């Protein structure tokens, strides 16, 4: 992005932060994503080449830094002091968007909702013991975005775009908008079930408890004060 050639702080900051995708990459770092693949999963419709470009730009601007992984394969990314100081900017965008922008089906990517659930809104104290696979089906989505899996093991959960193996013990079939509305707290689980917009089949104890695994609010630790809405 070229310079606005203005000394105004709004112009200077916009040269870095007003690029498409950049605020979302910073948001993902604030939510605890620190590898290329983790960052990419938080922006599923962003191309890998564009993510490389944005990470390079943010490093050049002093917003992020990176170090090689211990095994030498890839990098670990983190916010610098300047990057962490963007917490208020991200929070303000979140507050404004929540107040003034209507969430429609165009914003209802279930893959992102599952990623955000596991990355920052997971109540690990409510997860079942052992290895559990939950299959998700979103029939109203395009074929490439229709099927996901939630893998629970070792006291944690991971959203998977490919089958992690093992027979699912629970199947959740949902309209994308209904699932996203439940995830963000705009639709209750009982109302979604009663309307048929979300259906759950499989192991009874898991069917009764799965809704409690979602805190509906980000809890990822950050290097700056405040909370980020997702």
QUIGIBEL-V537668 format. One record per residue. N is the residue number from 1. NEAR is the number of other ideal C-beta (glycine too) atoms within 10 Angstrom. Layout:
n: {N/N}
near: {NEAR/NEAR}
//
This chain:
n: {1/2/3/4/5/6/7/8/9/10/11/12/13/14/15/16/17/18/19/20/21/22/23/24/25/26/27/28/29/30/31/32/33/34/35/36/37/38/39/40/41/42/43/44/45/46/47/48/49/50/51/52/53/54/55/56/57/58/59/60/61/62/63/64/65/66/67/68/69/70/71/72/73/74/75/76/77/78/79/80/81/82/83/84/85/86/87/88/89/90/91/92/93/94/95/96/97/98/99/100/101/102/103/104/105/106/107/108/109/110/111/112/113/114/115/116/117/118/119/120/121/122/123/124/125/126/127/128/129/130/131/132/133/134/135/136/137/138/139/140/141/142/143/144/145/146/147/148/149/150/151/152/153/154/155/156/157/158/159/160/161/162/163/164/165/166/167/168/169/170/171/172/173/174/175/176/177/178/179/180/181/182/183/184/185/186/187/188/189/190/191/192/193/194/195/196/197/198/199/200/201/202/203/204/205/206/207/208/209/210/211/212/213/214/215/216/217/218/219/220/221/222/223/224/225/226/227/228/229/230}
near: {11/5/8/13/7/11/7/9/8/10/13/13/12/14/17/18/17/13/16/10/15/18/16/17/25/24/24/26/27/26/24/15/22/17/15/17/9/16/20/18/22/23/20/15/9/16/11/10/8/14/19/12/13/21/20/11/17/25/15/10/15/12/23/23/16/16/9/10/12/7/6/7/8/12/16/13/22/14/21/15/11/14/21/18/13/21/20/11/13/23/18/11/16/18/11/10/13/11/7/7/9/6/14/8/10/7/14/21/18/26/22/22/25/26/25/24/21/20/23/23/21/22/14/12/8/13/19/18/8/9/13/19/19/25/20/22/14/25/10/14/17/7/6/9/17/15/18/22/19/23/19/24/16/10/9/11/22/17/22/19/15/8/13/15/10/12/7/19/18/22/15/21/16/22/20/21/20/22/24/23/20/22/20/20/12/12/18/12/14/9/13/20/16/10/11/11/18/20/13/20/11/16/16/9/11/18/18/10/14/22/17/12/21/20/15/14/13/19/14/18/8/18/14/16/9/12/15/20/14/23}
//
